[in-house]
Amino acid sequence: MSFSQKEISLITDSPLFDPNWYSRTYPDVALTGMSPTEHFLRFGAMLGRDPGPDFCTADYLRMYSDVARAGINALVHFEQYGRKEGRRTRASHSPDVRGGGNSFSASKLQAPIRNFATEAEARETIKRILSATLDGKPQKLFSSFDTELEDELLSAVAMLYAGNRRHFEGTKVSVIMPTYNRGDRIAQALRSVQAQTHGHFELLIVDDGSTDNTREVLEGFADDTRIRTFWNNHKGVSAARNTGLQNATGSLIFYLDSDNVWVPDFLSAMVVAFDITETDCMYGASRLQNARKEVIGYRGEPFNWDQCLSGNYIDMNVFGHRAEMVKRYGPFDETLERMVDWDLILRYTRENAAAYCPVLGCIYFEDSDDASRITTSKPYIFRKIVYEKNKMGLATTAETFDRLSLKFAIKIPAPFAVRMAWGDFHYAESLKHALEKLGHEVRIDFLEGWDKHPVRSTDVTLVLRGLSAYEPKPSEFSILWNISHPDQISYEEYSSYKLIFVASTSYAALLSKVLERPVYPLLQCTDSSRFSFRAHENHPDDPGVFVGNSRNEFREIVRWSVESGIAIDIYGQRWENFVPDEMVRKDNVPNNELADVYANARFVLNDHWASMRDFGIVSNRIFDVVGCGGRLVSDRIDSIDQLLGGVVEMVDSKDDLKATLDTPFPPVSQAQRRAASDLVHAEHSFDARAAQIVDHIGRALVRTKAAGAPQNEHQSRSFTPGLIGRRKRVGLILQHGRAWPTSSAFIRLIAPLTSDYASTRLEIVILNGVEDPQLDECDICIVQRIAVREEAAANILLKRLRLLGVSLYVDTDDAFHLHDQHKADDTVLQTLMAAARETWFSTPALEALYRHVPGAKRVLRNNLDPRFWRNYRKQVSTAFDAPKVRFLYMGTATHDGDFQEVLPAFERLGREMPDTFDLTLVGAVRKPPLHDWIRRLPPPMEKGSYPQFVRWLSAQAQFDVGIAPLVDSPFNRAKSDIKILDYGAMGLLPLVSECTAYDDAITQGLAVGCRRDAADWYEKAAAIIKDRARFEPMRQQAFENVWEQRNVLKASHEIVDLLVG
């Protein structure tokens, strides 16, 4: 016997099906090995068994012979038809079978347990029960529920409601239900409202911008005129509920989340209770269940405002209030990010306490792993804001935050015993003092003490991320400030923090596109109390200064100085293997003496870790030296000029350094130094950074109430202090794959337009289609590949661009008109090309295929970004150092035909040279044959975006040879050499087809070329296996070629200069 998914859903979603009760009542279910749901569908209903204590199968079939004749499962019929038709779930005389206090009746009002002599007695009973007070602290969660007290109250309610039906039915109730992507569960919540024995209600559903099937589900309830639906942009639960409040017309207001359900008598009981008492607020009890419908416990106990202030114990799903409370105390606080329920309850009950009505009102489905809940739990600091706001009786959340003294824990990777030798410690101390000046409490946690203190001892955990990773706790408001070694931090680690700062404008721009969430630039800085301005006196015969350890390498800028005969004094350790002893003045300089050393030196040399230079992280020494007025000579990071107005003399080579220092007088005047120092202390001091950090925390905790939802929040415009001049804004319309921009979007546009050089001139924003309003603020628009696929959309875009005066560029890397599935797309692409200021192609062959299209054209080759590919602390091996030669073939799963060209060669290798090689396939082939030398390595689904895939691939086991077969076709002849670059970046030897795409690399000795026949592939692969050492120089050359000749950080100048003009 099989069942449709709809039948299964009707049973599992039904509030009348109780699997715990079913299993207890029918012990044989456990012996079958079936779930209660499956057993009921297969056997239970046929045997006449009840699905729960609130539904009698025998009664239903006896009362409704049409259902019995049709042979339909009684509960399925009721949920599909009977509920809307008003059919009963049991005969009125049927006994109430109880489930140990863990279940509720469909309607206890129909069969009250107790009788009262008079209505007055019933009223007094309700008043007595509602007047209960809290004894001590609230327990918050109970293992059982007082059903006897509930029965007594509901019996009184039943008598009063039945005797005064017209009066009570005249009370209109407004039920507000916010929802966001709950299409799989909202029907269950809706049916529980429809099942209320008090039928005079309006249900106001406010959708918060759902992207699932919620709209379709709600259409199924369109015939119920009591239900009204409102459609919000994604503004959050407070705005959703406030939309409901603005449109509510009932005298009583209640709330139900879209993934919970009400008990049928809840509204009836509350309507009667409100009528009898003068209280303005009231709440019932709730039962908590997990996803398996196992009972976790019960909530519900009398009210005490002070205890509620200490910690909320009232469930909003069973809370109700009179409508006039909204005018008196305001709606939900839309500026409060979380805990809005608690805030409203405290405001509404501050002057008039709430009454507890001990009836089971809601079945609350506890699902702590469900990220789509609007009211997902958040860190402890949100609780502090609500507590302080209501304790002090403040009007706004913003006012509350401004008065808060936050407790910070700054976590640094330095061990306590050697802290004085760690720059991170001195950095943390300066930040600590700056935060304390703003009125906050700060503690520094050393590496061994990271988990020493209770989480609730701090409001904010701020991690200065160097080489050691910290795992933030869910209840922490955690901040990551990456100030060094950015290549060592995974995207998953970044994502685990509530706020992300990186000490680079360019990497913040790139990382925000990778993570699809806000990433803020927060540059390194100086301590103004230590590095205040000192007038610099030029003494041409004095030596320069370099402060820093050798890192066990001859640091380049020091080596250039020594080789050029430039006199320098070194302050640092581990230089004995590189420079004469007399060049080293001291092992270290105390922090309080550094400023004088810098200011009094003829010049100060500075360099950056290679990773910091590529990621655009400006060293704090830059700010220290400029802050105290010294003359600074540094390796190049383009943004330094923009930050500091050209006072830092930057060099790219030994000759540059010699020429710079051969001049008797420094090119930077004293006045320029003074102005730069003032800029540093105003915008790049620890005081400035502390203020920025607190400001960002405030913006994360306190929403700015706006009329609409923020657009693409992760790419909102950011201001980087010190950047001089306006940057042009570039809007990108990108082609997407399954869920992310395509790999070519990252390779050809996102990466080069977020280089350090680009970040000083451009700001990019990813547009959501041709009608995105953000285009209005752009200076330039770039359409990538076939991101615009309809002629009408292209025309809309072109019209907007003309009206705005915005230049259009088009970028493509495939011959779409040669692809059967994309001929129509290519027609639209050519329309845009003809209107573009310029179209960019990845290869000359591709450009030639589109020469007939009007408009300027340019070839911009593909390049790789080291920020995706390189681990600067782990040298890529280009040696064959394993027993077998490890071949790799990677790519999208569309290369079956290419693989078939070379498969016979590898099968021959398997026969003639067994156990000498293996071949790993990463995504490239859908159904590879079974061989003991073939290994499949599928990328995890969550690694689907290009940056995530590259990081994942780089972390896999080492390979030796990367193969790139390519079938000869007009489409493939326009392809680029990106596969050779990928393999080169991994230190692999590229083994490729001889074709247009790879000819240049083969000619340059960067790859081994193979003719398009299996025999030649076999010969070349066998030669590699037999004489590995001969090919190691080619591996090294392919690796060096990527980062010296095809490095996106170097090549980005061309595209940036084109756009800047």
HUBEL-V395366 format. One record per residue. RES is the residue in one letter. SS is DSSP state (A for helix, B for strand, O for the rest). D_FIRST is the distance of its C-alpha to the first C-alpha in Angstrom with 1 decimal. Layout:
# HUBEL-V395366
res ss d_first
RES SS D_FIRST
RES SS D_FIRST
This chain:
# HUBEL-V395366
res ss d_first
M O 0.0
S O 3.8
F O 6.9
S O 10.4
Q A 13.2
K A 15.0
E A 12.6
I A 12.8
S A 16.6
L A 17.2
I A 16.1
T A 17.9
D A 20.9
S O 21.3
P O 24.5
L O 23.1
F O 20.4
D O 22.4
P A 20.6
N A 23.9
W A 24.3
Y A 20.7
S A 21.3
R A 24.7
T A 23.9
Y O 21.1
P O 22.4
D A 19.7
V A 17.4
A A 19.7
L A 19.3
T A 15.6
G O 16.5
M O 14.0
S O 15.4
P A 15.9
T A 14.0
E A 10.7
H A 11.5
F A 12.4
L A 9.3
R A 7.0
F A 10.0
G A 13.2
A O 13.1
M O 12.2
L O 15.1
G O 17.3
R O 17.9
D O 19.8
P O 18.9
G B 22.6
P O 26.0
D O 26.4
F B 23.5
C O 23.2
T A 20.0
A A 21.9
D A 24.7
Y A 22.8
L A 21.2
R A 24.6
M A 26.5
Y O 24.4
S A 23.6
D A 22.3
V A 19.3
A A 18.7
R A 19.2
A A 16.8
G O 13.9
I O 13.5
N O 13.0
A A 16.8
L A 17.4
V A 15.6
H A 17.8
F A 20.8
E A 20.7
Q A 20.1
Y A 22.6
G A 23.9
R A 25.9
K A 27.8
E A 28.4
G O 29.9
R O 27.6
R O 28.0
T O 25.6
R O 27.2
A O 29.9
S O 33.4
H O 34.1
S O 31.1
P O 32.2
D O 31.8
V O 29.7
R O 31.1
G O 29.7
G O 32.8
G O 34.2
N O 31.5
S O 29.7
F O 31.0
S O 30.7
A O 29.6
S O 33.2
K A 35.7
L A 38.2
Q A 36.7
A A 37.3
P O 40.3
I O 41.1
R O 44.8
N O 47.3
F O 50.6
A O 53.8
T O 54.6
E A 53.4
A A 56.2
E A 54.8
A A 51.4
R A 53.1
E A 55.2
T A 52.1
I A 50.5
K A 53.7
R A 54.1
I A 50.7
L A 51.1
S O 54.6
A O 53.4
T O 54.9
L O 53.8
D O 55.4
G O 56.1
K O 53.7
P O 50.2
Q O 47.5
K O 45.1
L O 41.9
F B 41.2
S O 38.7
S O 38.4
F O 39.0
D O 41.5
T A 39.3
E A 42.3
L A 44.4
E A 41.6
D A 41.1
E A 44.8
L A 45.0
L A 42.0
S A 43.5
A A 46.7
V A 45.0
A A 43.1
M A 46.4
L A 48.2
Y A 45.6
A A 45.1
G A 48.9
N O 49.6
R A 46.6
R A 48.6
H A 50.4
F A 47.5
E A 45.3
G O 48.2
T O 47.7
K O 46.0
V B 44.1
S B 43.5
V B 40.5
I B 40.8
M B 37.8
P B 38.6
T B 35.9
Y O 35.8
N O 32.7
R O 30.3
G O 28.0
D O 25.0
R O 26.1
I A 28.7
A A 26.4
Q A 25.7
A A 29.4
L A 30.2
R A 27.9
S A 29.6
V A 32.9
Q A 31.8
A O 30.8
Q O 34.4
T O 36.1
H O 39.2
G O 38.4
H O 41.7
F B 40.9
E B 40.8
L B 38.4
L B 40.1
I B 37.8
V B 39.9
D B 38.2
D O 40.2
G O 39.8
S O 36.1
T O 35.0
D O 31.2
N O 29.1
T A 30.7
R A 32.5
E A 29.4
V A 27.6
L A 30.8
E A 31.0
G O 27.9
F O 30.3
A O 33.3
D O 33.3
D O 34.3
T O 38.1
R O 38.5
I B 37.1
R B 39.5
T B 38.9
F B 41.5
W B 41.4
N O 43.6
N O 44.5
H O 43.4
K O 46.1
G O 44.4
V A 43.2
S A 46.7
A A 47.2
A A 43.8
R A 44.5
N A 48.0
T A 46.8
G A 44.9
L A 48.0
Q A 50.2
N A 48.0
A O 47.2
T O 48.8
G O 47.7
S O 50.2
L B 47.8
I B 45.9
F B 42.8
Y B 40.7
L O 37.0
D O 35.6
S O 32.6
D O 30.5
N O 31.2
V B 30.5
W B 32.8
V O 32.6
P O 32.9
D O 36.4
F A 37.9
L A 39.9
S A 41.1
A A 42.5
M A 44.2
V A 45.7
V A 47.3
A A 48.4
F A 50.1
D A 51.8
I A 53.3
T O 54.5
E O 56.7
T O 54.8
D O 53.9
C B 51.0
M B 48.3
Y B 45.1
G B 42.3
A B 40.2
S B 37.1
R B 34.3
L B 33.5
Q B 30.1
N O 29.0
A O 26.0
R O 23.9
K O 25.0
E O 27.4
V B 30.6
I B 33.6
G B 36.1
Y B 37.9
R B 40.7
G O 43.2
E O 46.9
P O 50.1
F O 51.9
N O 55.0
W A 56.1
D A 57.9
Q A 54.9
C A 52.6
L A 55.2
S A 54.9
G O 51.1
N O 48.6
Y O 46.3
I O 45.1
D O 41.8
M A 42.3
N A 38.9
V A 40.5
F B 44.0
G B 45.7
H B 49.3
R B 51.5
A O 51.7
E A 55.5
M A 54.9
V A 54.0
K A 57.5
R A 59.2
Y A 57.7
G O 56.0
P O 52.4
F O 50.4
D O 52.6
E O 51.5
T O 53.9
L B 52.2
E O 49.6
R O 47.6
M O 47.6
V A 48.2
D A 46.5
W A 48.9
D A 51.9
L A 51.2
I A 50.7
L A 53.9
R A 55.8
Y A 54.6
T A 55.3
R O 58.6
E O 60.8
N O 58.4
A O 56.1
A O 52.4
A B 51.1
Y B 48.0
C B 45.7
P B 43.6
V B 40.4
L B 37.1
G B 36.8
C B 34.5
I B 31.6
Y B 32.9
F B 30.5
E O 32.7
D O 32.0
S O 35.2
D O 34.0
D O 33.0
A O 35.9
S O 34.9
R O 35.9
I O 39.0
T O 40.5
T O 39.9
S O 42.4
K O 45.7
P O 48.7
Y A 51.0
I A 53.7
F A 51.8
R A 52.1
K A 55.8
I A 56.3
V A 54.6
Y A 56.5
E A 59.9
K A 59.4
N A 58.8
K A 61.2
M O 64.0
G O 62.9
L O 63.0
A O 61.9
T O 60.2
T A 58.2
A A 60.7
E A 63.6
T A 61.8
F A 61.2
D A 64.8
R A 65.9
L O 63.6
S O 65.0
L O 62.2
K B 61.9
F B 61.5
A B 60.7
I B 61.9
K B 60.3
I O 62.3
P O 61.8
A O 65.3
P O 65.8
F A 68.2
A A 70.8
V A 71.5
R A 70.8
M A 74.3
A A 73.7
W O 70.5
G A 70.9
D A 67.5
F A 69.2
H A 72.1
Y A 69.7
A A 67.7
E A 71.0
S A 72.1
L A 68.8
K A 68.9
H A 72.4
A A 71.4
L A 68.4
E A 70.6
K A 73.1
L O 70.4
G O 70.0
H O 67.0
E B 66.6
V B 65.9
R B 65.2
I B 65.2
D B 62.6
F O 63.5
L A 61.1
E A 61.0
G A 60.5
W O 57.7
D O 55.4
K O 58.2
H O 58.0
P O 55.3
V A 53.4
R A 54.6
S A 58.2
T O 58.1
D O 57.0
V B 57.0
T B 56.5
L B 58.4
V B 58.0
L B 60.8
R B 58.8
G O 60.7
L O 59.5
S O 57.4
A O 54.0
Y O 53.1
E O 49.5
P O 49.5
K O 47.8
P O 45.4
S O 47.7
E O 50.7
F B 52.2
S B 52.7
I B 55.0
L B 55.5
W B 58.9
N B 59.0
I O 62.7
S O 62.7
H O 60.6
P A 58.0
D A 56.5
Q A 55.4
I O 53.0
S O 49.4
Y A 47.7
E A 45.3
E A 48.2
Y A 49.7
S A 46.4
S O 46.3
Y O 49.4
K O 49.8
L B 53.0
I B 54.0
F B 57.7
V B 59.1
A O 62.8
S O 62.6
T A 62.4
S A 61.1
Y A 58.4
A A 57.2
A A 56.8
L A 54.8
L A 52.7
S A 51.7
K A 50.2
V A 48.4
L A 46.9
E O 46.5
R O 48.1
P O 51.8
V O 54.1
Y B 57.6
P B 60.8
L O 63.0
L O 65.8
Q O 67.8
C O 71.0
T B 74.3
D O 75.8
S O 78.5
S O 80.4
R O 80.9
F O 81.2
S O 83.4
F O 85.6
R O 88.8
A O 91.2
H O 91.0
E O 94.3
N O 94.4
H O 96.2
P O 95.9
D O 97.1
D O 94.6
P O 91.5
G B 88.0
V B 85.3
F B 81.9
V B 80.0
G O 77.0
N O 76.1
S O 75.8
R O 72.2
N O 73.5
E O 74.0
F O 77.0
R O 75.8
E A 76.5
I A 78.7
V A 80.8
R A 81.1
W A 82.3
S A 84.9
V A 86.2
E A 86.3
S O 88.2
G O 90.7
I O 89.7
A O 90.7
I B 87.9
D B 87.6
I B 84.3
Y B 82.9
G O 80.0
Q O 79.0
R O 78.3
W O 80.7
E O 82.9
N O 81.4
F O 81.8
V O 85.0
P O 88.4
D A 88.7
E A 91.2
M A 88.6
V B 86.5
R B 88.2
K B 85.8
D O 82.5
N O 81.3
V O 82.6
P O 81.9
N A 79.9
N A 82.8
E A 85.1
L A 82.9
A A 83.9
D A 87.5
V A 86.8
Y A 84.9
A A 87.4
N A 90.5
A O 89.2
R O 90.4
F O 86.8
V B 83.4
L B 81.0
N B 77.2
D O 74.3
H O 70.5
W O 67.8
A A 66.4
S A 63.0
M A 64.6
R A 66.7
D A 63.7
F A 61.6
G O 64.6
I O 65.2
V O 68.8
S O 70.4
N A 71.8
R A 75.1
I A 75.5
F A 75.4
D A 77.6
V A 80.4
V A 80.4
G A 80.3
C A 83.5
G O 85.3
G O 85.3
R O 85.4
L B 82.0
V B 81.2
S B 77.6
D B 75.2
R O 73.5
I O 70.6
D O 70.9
S A 69.9
I A 72.8
D A 75.2
Q A 73.2
L A 72.8
L A 76.5
G O 78.5
G O 79.7
V O 81.7
V O 79.8
E B 81.3
M B 78.5
V B 79.0
D O 76.9
S O 79.1
K A 82.2
D A 84.4
D A 83.0
L A 83.8
K A 87.3
A A 88.1
T A 86.8
L A 88.9
D A 92.0
T O 93.0
P O 95.5
F O 94.0
P O 90.4
P O 89.1
V O 87.6
S O 90.2
Q A 90.6
A A 89.6
Q A 86.4
R A 85.6
R A 86.3
A A 84.0
A A 81.2
S A 81.6
D A 81.4
L A 78.2
V A 76.7
H A 77.6
A A 76.3
E A 73.0
H O 72.3
S B 73.3
F A 71.2
D A 72.1
A A 70.5
R A 67.4
A A 67.0
A A 67.2
Q A 64.7
I A 62.2
V A 62.6
D A 62.3
H A 59.0
I A 57.6
G A 58.6
R A 56.9
A A 53.7
L A 53.8
V B 55.2
R O 53.7
T O 56.0
K O 54.9
A O 54.6
A O 53.7
G O 51.1
A O 48.9
P O 50.7
Q O 50.1
N O 49.0
E A 50.3
H A 50.4
Q A 53.0
S O 55.2
R O 58.9
S O 60.5
F O 64.2
T O 65.7
P O 69.1
G O 71.9
L O 70.5
I O 73.4
G O 72.9
R O 70.0
R O 67.2
K B 65.7
R B 62.2
V B 59.9
G B 56.6
L B 54.0
I B 51.2
L O 49.0
Q O 46.2
H B 43.1
G O 40.5
R O 37.0
A O 38.4
W O 42.1
P B 45.2
T O 45.4
S A 47.4
S A 50.3
A A 50.5
F A 51.3
I A 53.5
R A 55.5
L A 55.7
I A 54.5
A O 56.2
P A 59.6
L A 59.7
T A 59.3
S O 61.9
D A 64.7
Y A 67.0
A A 64.6
S A 64.1
T O 67.8
R O 67.7
L B 64.1
E B 61.2
I B 57.8
V B 55.0
I B 51.6
L O 51.1
N O 47.8
G O 48.3
V O 51.3
E O 51.5
D O 51.5
P A 54.5
Q A 55.6
L A 57.0
D A 59.8
E A 61.2
C O 61.1
D O 64.0
I B 62.1
C B 58.7
I B 57.1
V B 54.1
Q B 52.3
R O 50.9
I O 48.5
A O 47.7
V O 48.7
R O 46.7
E O 47.5
E A 51.0
A A 50.9
A A 50.3
A A 53.1
N A 55.4
I A 54.6
L A 55.4
L A 58.7
K A 59.8
R A 59.3
L A 61.0
R A 64.0
L A 64.3
L A 64.1
G O 66.4
V O 63.9
S B 64.1
L B 61.2
Y B 60.4
V B 57.7
D B 56.4
T B 54.4
D O 53.7
D O 51.8
A O 52.7
F A 49.9
H A 51.4
L A 50.7
H O 47.0
D A 45.0
Q A 42.5
H A 45.4
K A 48.1
A A 47.5
D A 47.6
D A 50.9
T A 52.5
V A 52.0
L A 53.3
Q A 56.4
T A 57.1
L A 57.2
M A 59.2
A A 61.8
A A 62.2
A O 62.2
R O 65.3
E B 64.2
T B 61.2
W B 60.6
F B 59.2
S O 58.2
T O 60.2
P A 63.1
A A 61.0
L A 58.5
E A 61.4
A A 62.9
L A 59.8
Y O 60.2
R O 64.0
H O 63.8
V O 62.4
P O 65.2
G O 65.9
A O 67.0
K B 65.1
R B 65.1
V B 63.5
L O 62.3
R O 61.0
N O 57.9
N O 58.9
L B 57.1
D O 57.3
P A 58.3
R A 56.7
F A 53.3
W A 54.2
R O 57.0
N O 57.0
Y O 60.8
R O 60.9
K O 59.2
Q O 61.1
V O 59.1
S O 59.8
T O 61.0
A O 61.6
F O 59.7
D O 59.4
A O 56.3
P O 56.2
K O 54.1
V B 54.4
R B 51.4
F B 50.4
L B 48.3
Y B 46.6
M B 45.2
G O 44.3
T O 41.5
A O 38.7
T O 40.5
H O 42.9
D A 41.1
G A 43.9
D A 46.6
F A 45.1
Q A 44.9
E A 48.7
V A 49.4
L A 46.6
P A 48.7
A A 51.5
F A 49.5
E A 47.9
R A 51.5
L A 52.4
G A 49.6
R A 51.0
E A 54.7
M O 54.8
P O 51.9
D O 51.6
T O 53.9
F B 51.6
D B 48.1
L B 46.5
T B 44.3
L B 42.2
V B 41.6
G O 39.4
A O 41.4
V O 39.1
R O 35.5
K O 34.7
P O 37.6
P O 38.1
L O 37.7
H O 41.2
D O 42.4
W O 44.9
I B 42.4
R B 41.0
R B 38.7
L O 39.4
P O 37.1
P O 38.5
P O 36.5
M A 34.9
E A 37.3
K A 40.2
G O 39.6
S O 42.8
Y A 45.9
P A 47.9
Q A 44.9
F A 44.3
V A 48.0
R A 48.2
W A 45.2
L A 46.4
S A 49.9
A O 48.6
Q O 46.9
A O 48.8
Q O 51.9
F O 51.9
D O 54.9
V B 54.3
G B 52.3
I B 51.6
A B 51.4
P O 50.9
L O 51.1
V O 50.6
D O 53.6
S O 52.8
P A 54.6
F A 52.0
N A 52.4
R A 56.2
A O 56.2
K O 54.3
S O 56.0
D O 56.8
I A 54.5
K A 52.7
I A 56.1
L A 56.8
D A 53.5
Y A 54.3
G A 57.9
A A 56.9
M O 54.9
G O 58.0
L O 56.4
L B 58.1
P B 56.8
L B 56.2
V B 55.7
S B 55.9
E O 59.3
C O 58.7
T O 60.1
A O 58.1
Y O 59.3
D A 62.7
D A 64.7
A A 63.1
I A 63.7
T A 67.3
Q O 67.9
G O 66.7
L O 63.6
A B 61.1
V B 61.0
G B 60.4
C B 58.7
R O 59.0
R O 55.9
D O 55.5
A A 53.7
A A 57.0
D A 58.7
W A 55.8
Y A 55.8
E A 59.6
K A 59.6
A A 56.7
A A 58.4
A A 61.7
I A 60.2
I A 58.7
K A 62.0
D O 64.3
R O 62.5
A A 65.7
R A 67.0
F A 64.2
E A 64.4
P A 67.1
M A 64.9
R A 62.0
Q A 64.5
Q A 65.9
A A 62.4
F A 61.7
E A 65.1
N A 64.8
V A 61.8
W A 63.5
E A 67.0
Q A 66.4
R O 62.8
N B 62.5
V A 61.1
L A 63.3
K A 66.4
A A 65.1
S A 64.0
H A 67.7
E A 67.5
I A 64.6
V A 65.9
D A 69.4
L A 68.1
L A 66.3
V A 69.1
G O 71.6
